[in-house]
Amino acid sequence: MTVSECCVQGFTWDGTPAGRTGKLASNDTYITGDNPDKAIMIIHDLFGWTFKNLRLLADHYARETGATVYLPDFFGGEVVAPEPIIEERFAELNLPAFLQRNSRAAREPEIFACARALRSEHGFRKIGAAGFCYGGWACLRLAAAEHASAPLVDAISIGHPSLTVEADIDSVNPAIPVQVLAPEFDHAFTAELKVYTFTTLQKLGVTFDYQHFPGATHACFVRGDEKKAGERAAMIRGKNAAVNWFKEQLE
């Protein structure tokens, strides 16, 4: 893909990830960018840290925000085949067993450890976290008021969050700006939870950006399926929204 094609399409769909693999805390991690001052940690969805679109998304974040971007593995080396997810053939996947192995309780400590490592070991002054589906609840936990004395992040962006409960919204630190990217059709981020999120963040006094994506469905911000009408446009818009958010909030 040429530079002009990239600019027209807004995303390097057929590109090759430009980053490298390393470690963050003890987790295998895709790393892209080289800014020593600000970082963004992406917390993946069911596709996992090896999914090409996620790595390309990390590259876009790094280029367009100027941050160093980390995409750690939070599934303990387990990788789910992407085709059934893309084509929504979920009956072929044993998701209950997978989610039991990768429950919130199982993965939260290492998610916190990776965020702490960005500041304490790598010395980043500003840290953002972006989470999609599974990563949505994790970003809200990173932004929780329980960390107010030593904040783990400075801003978060969540897209079509799953496994999220009202208590996650209730506990957000009012000092941590929150961006919400919400597809119209979402079995995990229900209409009721969307309303609860919108009203509760206002009550808490959180600086937030809520963006509604008409016609879009759950997973659109990572999957980018060309066979689904409007999904690639939604992924591009979601990417642009997150880039602009972090450029503003991580200064």
N, C-alpha and C positions, 0 to 999 in steps of 0.2 A: 504494500500500500504506500502510495506517495504521500508527501506532506499535504498536497492540495486535496487529495481524496480524504485524508484524515480530517482536515478542517471542514469539509463538506458534510461528512457523515457524523462527526463529533465523537467517534469512538473507533479505535483501531481493531475492528472485529477480527481481521485475519492476521494481525500482527504477532510478533514473537515477544514474549515477556522479556524485559530488558534487565531485570534485577538479578539477585544472587540469593543463594540459600545460606543460612547461618543459624544462630541460636538467639533466642530472647528468653532470659532466665534459663530454663532447661528445655524449652520447647523448640523443635525445628521450626524455622521461620523463613518466609520469603521476604527479602529486604530490597527496597528500591529507593534511590535518592541518597543524598549525602549531606543534608543540612544538619549541622551539629546543634542547632538552636531549637528547632521544633520538629515534632514527630506526630504521626497519625498511626494508630493501631487499628487495623481492620479485623473484626471478629466475624468469621465466616458463617455461612449458613450450612445446610445439609450437604452442599456440593464439596465443602472442605477446602483446605488451603492449597491444593494442587490444581483446582479448577482454573482453566485458562482465562476465562472471562474475569475472574476475581483478581488474578495476577495482572492482567491488562488494566483492570480498574485501579489497582494499586499504582501501576506505572503512571496512569493519568493523574491520580491524586498527587504523586510526587512531582511530576512535571508542572502541573498547573497551580499547585499551592506552594511549591518550593520546599515542602517538608520531606523528611525521611519517613518512608512508610513501611510498616511492619505488618505482615500477614502470618501470624503464628498458627501452628497446628493445634487445635484444641479437641481433637478426636483421638489422641493417643496413637497416631499412625494409621488408624483405620480410614479407608477411603471407600465411599459409596459410589457405585457405578453411576455415572451422570445420566446415561440415556433414559433409564426409567424415571428419573426426576424430571428431566426436560420434557418427556412425553407424558408425564403424570400417570405412569403405570405403577402406582404405589403398592398395589397388591403383590408385586414382585419383591418388595422390600419388607424385611421384618423390622419395621420402624419401632414398635414397642420395645423390642430387645435392644435395638441400637440406642434408643433414648434412655434406656435404663443404664447402659454402659456409660453413656455420656450425659448423665443427668446434671441438673443445675448444681446439686450438692457436690457431685464428683468433679466438675470442671471449674467452679467458681474460684477455689483457692489458687489454681494456676493462672487464671485470667487476672486475678488481683496481683499475683507475683510478677507477671509480665508487665503490667502497668507500672508497678513500683520500680522494676528494673530500668524502665525508660528514664525515670528521673534520678534514681539513686546510683545506678551503675553507668548509665550513658550520659547523664547530665543534661537532658533536654529541659529547656526553660518552659516551653509550652507543649502540651500534649493533648491531642484529640483522639477520640475513639469513634469508629463507625461500625455499626453492627446491622446485619441483615438476617431476618428470620431468627434462627437460633441466637445470633449475636445481638439481637435487640434487647432481650432481658439483661444480657451481660453488660451492655453499655449503661443501662439504667442503674444497675448495681454499682458500676464504677463511679457513677455520678451521685451516689447516695449520700445523704447528710451524715451518715456515720463516719465518713471520711473527711468531714469538714476541717478538722484540725491539720490534716495532711492530705489535701486533695490528690486523688489518683489521676484525674484528668482535668482539663480546663474547658472542654466543650465536647458534646457528643452529637452524633447524627444516627438515627435509627430508621430503617426501612423495613416495612412489613414484618414487625416483630412477632415472634411466637414464644410460647411458654411464659408470656408476660401476664402478671396479675396486678390487680389494683394497688396492692401494697408496694409494688415497684415504682409506681407513679407517685404514690403518697410520700415516699421516702426520698425523692429527689432533693438534692441540696439547691436551694433557691439561687445560689451563686454560680451554678454551673449551667450555661446556656444549652438548650436542647433543641435539636431539629428533628421533626417527624415527617417522614415521607410515607404517605398513606395511599395505597391503591384503592380504587373503589370497591373491588371485589376481593375479599380476604377472609377466609375461614378462620384464621388465627387471630388477626387483629380485627375483631368484630366491630360492627357499628356502635354497639354499646360501649366497648372499650375505647373506641376512638373518641366518643363524646366525653367519656370519663377522663381521658388523657387531656383533651382540650380544656375542659373546665377546671380540672385539678391543677394543671400547670399555672393557670391564671390565678387561682386562689393562693398558690404558694408564692406567687410573685416571681416566677421563673421567666427569664428572657427566652422566648421560644419562637420557632419558625415552623408552622404547620402547613404542609403542602399536600393538596388533594390531587390525585391522578385519575381523572374520569376514564372509565373503560378499562383501566389496567387491573391486573390480577396479581395475587400473591406470587412472589418470587421474581417479579418483572425486573427488579433493579440489578439482579445478578444474572438471571437466565438469558435475557435478551433474545428470545426465540423469534427468529425471522418468520416462522409460520403463524405466529399469533399477531393478529392485527394490532398495530400500535405499540407492541411491546418494546421494540428497539428504540422507538422514539421516547418511550417512558424511561428506559434505562439511560439514555443520553441526558434527558432532562433531570433525572435523579442524580446522575454524576455531576452535572453542572451545578445543581443546587448544593450538593455537599461540598464541592470545590469552593464555591463562593462563600458558603457558611464558614468553612475552616479558614479561608483567607481572611475573613473579617474577625473571627473569634480567636485566632492564634497569633495575632499581632502583638 
